[in-house]
Amino acid sequence: MSFKIGDIVFVLDEDLSGEIIKVSGDIITIEDTNGFELHFSTSEIVKKEDNTLKREAFSNKSINQVVSEKTSEKRRTQPKIKPKERYQPTMEVDLHIHQLVKSERGMSSHDKKTLQLDTARHKLEFAMKKKIQKIVFIHGVGEGTLKLELQYLFGRYNNVKFYDADYRKYGQGATEVYILQSIKPNG
């Protein structure tokens, strides 16, 4: 587009317009409505013709380029996690039978253990789907058979590490599970 002295132009990046008072190669000097002299390159201005912007100055591509330059993606900020919270489990599952059923009357010990293991597996897979990294399974001390069964269950997943939970908080009756993200289970 060619510009000449006396043309009325609009500035693309700002809410400015004015009259061209000097043309020096690719640099255009305009006088705005307040009387200030401003310098712009020819790519930063567009000529006003008959009270309307000349549409030929824009192709869809150039409009889209201008819009994309103006709209920058906002950086996503991660929520701040306090150091204490970072190491706290985000999920606790109490596997004591009285927490899982209203009444254990009529249940054999095998039924109880099966329900506890099914609950543990369900909660573990739920945590994997929801990308929860830490779970504490509270199983109690007892004879230690539930703990052994849980260790066997957790060992079937190649994306799971498990260890005794914080002794100060849970005593000896809890296992903490750490889930490594984006790996599928073996079983």
C-alpha positions as CSV (number, residue, x, y, z in Angstrom):
1,M,0.0,0.0,0.0
2,S,1.4,3.4,-0.9
3,F,1.1,6.3,1.5
4,K,1.4,10.0,0.7
5,I,1.4,13.3,2.7
6,G,-2.2,14.3,3.6
7,D,-3.5,10.7,3.9
8,I,-5.5,9.9,7.0
9,V,-4.3,6.7,8.7
10,F,-5.2,4.5,11.7
11,V,-2.5,2.8,13.8
12,L,-3.1,-0.9,14.1
13,D,-1.8,-1.6,17.6
14,E,-3.2,1.5,19.3
15,D,-6.3,3.7,19.4
16,L,-4.6,6.4,17.3
17,S,-5.3,8.1,14.0
18,G,-3.8,11.0,12.3
19,E,-2.6,12.7,9.1
20,I,0.6,11.8,7.3
21,I,3.0,14.7,7.4
22,K,6.2,13.0,6.2
23,V,7.1,9.8,4.3
24,S,10.7,8.5,4.6
25,G,10.9,5.1,2.9
26,D,9.3,2.7,5.3
27,I,8.9,5.2,8.1
28,I,5.7,7.3,8.2
29,T,5.4,10.4,10.4
30,I,1.8,11.3,11.4
31,E,0.3,14.1,13.4
32,D,-2.4,12.8,15.7
33,T,-5.5,14.6,16.6
34,N,-3.7,16.2,19.6
35,G,-1.0,17.6,17.4
36,F,1.8,15.2,18.4
37,E,4.2,13.9,15.7
38,L,4.5,10.1,15.8
39,H,6.6,7.7,13.7
40,F,5.4,4.3,12.5
41,S,6.5,1.7,9.9
42,T,4.1,1.1,7.0
43,S,3.2,-2.3,8.4
44,E,1.8,-0.6,11.6
45,I,-0.7,1.7,9.9
46,V,-3.7,1.5,7.5
47,K,-5.1,4.2,5.3
48,K,-8.6,5.6,5.9
49,E,-10.6,6.0,2.7
50,D,-14.1,7.5,2.5
51,N,-14.6,7.2,6.3
52,T,-14.1,3.5,6.2
53,L,-11.0,1.3,6.5
54,K,-9.8,0.0,3.2
55,R,-10.6,-3.7,3.4
56,E,-7.9,-4.7,0.9
57,A,-5.3,-3.8,3.5
58,F,-6.3,-6.9,5.4
59,S,-6.5,-10.4,4.3
60,N,-8.0,-13.0,6.7
61,K,-4.5,-14.3,7.4
62,S,-3.2,-10.9,8.4
63,I,-6.2,-10.2,10.7
64,N,-5.7,-13.6,12.3
65,Q,-2.0,-12.9,12.7
66,V,-2.7,-9.6,14.4
67,V,-5.3,-11.2,16.7
68,S,-2.9,-14.1,17.6
69,E,-0.1,-11.6,18.4
70,K,-2.5,-9.7,20.7
71,T,-3.9,-12.7,22.5
72,S,-1.1,-14.4,24.3
73,E,-1.8,-17.6,26.2
74,K,-2.0,-17.0,29.9
75,R,0.5,-19.1,31.9
76,R,-1.2,-21.7,34.1
77,T,-0.1,-21.3,37.6
78,Q,0.1,-24.4,39.8
79,P,-1.5,-24.0,43.2
80,K,1.1,-23.4,45.9
81,I,1.5,-26.4,48.2
82,K,3.0,-25.8,51.5
83,P,6.0,-28.1,52.3
84,K,4.1,-29.9,55.1
85,E,1.1,-30.6,52.8
86,R,3.4,-31.9,50.1
87,Y,4.3,-34.9,52.1
88,Q,0.9,-35.6,53.6
89,P,-1.2,-38.3,52.0
90,T,-4.1,-36.9,50.0
91,M,-6.4,-39.9,50.7
92,E,-7.0,-42.2,53.6
93,V,-8.9,-45.5,53.4
94,D,-9.9,-47.1,56.7
95,L,-10.3,-50.9,56.0
96,H,-11.5,-51.8,59.5
97,I,-14.6,-53.9,58.9
98,H,-16.9,-51.8,61.1
99,Q,-16.1,-48.8,58.8
100,L,-17.2,-50.8,55.7
101,V,-20.4,-52.4,56.7
102,K,-23.2,-51.5,59.1
103,S,-23.2,-54.9,60.7
104,E,-20.7,-57.7,60.3
105,R,-23.2,-60.2,61.6
106,G,-23.3,-63.3,59.5
107,M,-20.0,-62.6,57.7
108,S,-17.3,-65.1,57.8
109,S,-13.7,-64.0,58.2
110,H,-13.1,-64.8,54.5
111,D,-16.1,-62.6,53.6
112,K,-14.7,-59.8,55.7
113,K,-11.2,-60.1,54.2
114,T,-12.6,-60.3,50.6
115,L,-14.6,-57.1,51.2
116,Q,-11.5,-55.3,52.6
117,L,-9.3,-56.3,49.7
118,D,-12.0,-55.4,47.1
119,T,-12.4,-52.0,48.8
120,A,-8.6,-51.5,48.8
121,R,-8.4,-52.4,45.1
122,H,-11.4,-50.2,44.2
123,K,-9.9,-47.2,46.1
124,L,-6.4,-47.8,44.6
125,E,-7.8,-47.9,41.0
126,F,-10.0,-44.8,41.8
127,A,-6.9,-42.9,42.9
128,M,-5.0,-44.0,39.7
129,K,-7.9,-42.7,37.6
130,K,-8.0,-39.4,39.5
131,K,-4.2,-39.0,39.5
132,I,-4.1,-39.0,43.3
133,Q,-0.5,-39.9,44.2
134,K,-0.6,-40.9,47.9
135,I,-3.1,-43.1,49.8
136,V,-2.9,-44.5,53.3
137,F,-4.7,-47.8,53.8
138,I,-5.5,-48.2,57.5
139,H,-5.7,-51.9,58.2
140,G,-4.9,-52.2,61.9
141,V,-2.3,-54.5,63.5
142,G,-4.3,-57.7,64.3
143,E,-2.7,-60.9,63.1
144,G,-1.1,-59.2,60.1
145,T,-2.8,-61.3,57.4
146,L,-4.7,-58.3,55.9
147,K,-1.4,-56.4,55.7
148,L,0.2,-59.3,53.8
149,E,-2.7,-59.6,51.4
150,L,-2.5,-55.8,50.8
151,Q,1.2,-56.0,50.1
152,Y,0.5,-58.9,47.6
153,L,-2.2,-56.7,45.9
154,F,0.0,-53.6,45.7
155,G,2.9,-55.8,44.3
156,R,0.8,-56.7,41.3
157,Y,1.0,-53.1,40.1
158,N,4.2,-51.9,38.5
159,N,3.3,-48.2,39.1
160,V,2.9,-48.6,42.9
161,K,5.4,-48.3,45.7
162,F,4.3,-49.0,49.2
163,Y,5.7,-48.8,52.7
164,D,4.7,-48.5,56.3
165,A,2.8,-45.3,56.9
166,D,4.0,-42.6,59.4
167,Y,4.3,-44.4,62.7
168,R,3.7,-41.3,64.7
169,K,0.3,-40.7,63.0
170,Y,-0.9,-44.3,62.3
171,G,1.1,-46.6,64.5
172,Q,2.0,-50.0,62.9
173,G,-1.4,-50.5,61.4
174,A,-1.3,-48.6,58.1
175,T,0.4,-48.8,54.8
176,E,1.2,-45.8,52.6
177,V,0.9,-46.3,48.8
178,Y,2.7,-44.0,46.3
179,I,1.3,-44.1,42.8
180,L,3.7,-43.4,39.9
181,Q,1.7,-41.6,37.2
182,S,1.0,-42.8,33.6
183,I,1.9,-46.5,33.9
184,K,-0.7,-49.2,33.6
185,P,-1.2,-52.1,36.1
186,N,0.3,-55.5,35.5
187,G,-2.6,-57.5,36.7
